[in-house]
């Protein structure tokens, strides 16, 4: 399954993204367990609210972190997130 760059991306309702105080990091919680996220991954997933597509997420993150050229890294992570069921597209 490939990410469609034109479709909005939303976090899966079967998972929960939250700050975990014990680990001092954001995590994805799901019935089978937990995935610890680095800061970059968490920032990407926080923007997956169903109102933004790939380009909008890239633009927002590049502006937030005063960086350019993040698209390939963001796309790569979102592909993994889609394959793991953490995000969805409609």
Residue, then its C-alpha position, 0 to 999 in steps of 0.5 A: x500500500x502506497x501513500x497517496x500524496x494528495x489525500x488527507x492523512x489521519x491518525x488511526x482511531x485504533x491507536x492513541x498518540x500520547x506523551x508518556x511521562x515514564x519514558x519522557x517521550x511520545x508513544x503510540x498506544x494500541x491493544x497489543x502494546x506501545x511504540x516509542x517515538x523520537x521527536x521527529x516522528x511524533x511531530x509528523x504524527x501530530x499533524x495527521x489529523x485528517x485535514x492535511x495531505x503530505x505537502x501541507x504536512x511538509x510545509x508546516x514542519x519545514x516552517x516550524x523547524x526553519x528547515x528545507x528538504x524534509x519531504x523525503x524523510x517525512x514521506x519515508x516515515x509516513x510510508x512506514x506509519x501507513x504500513x503499520x496501520x498508525x495512519x489512514x487515508x480516505 
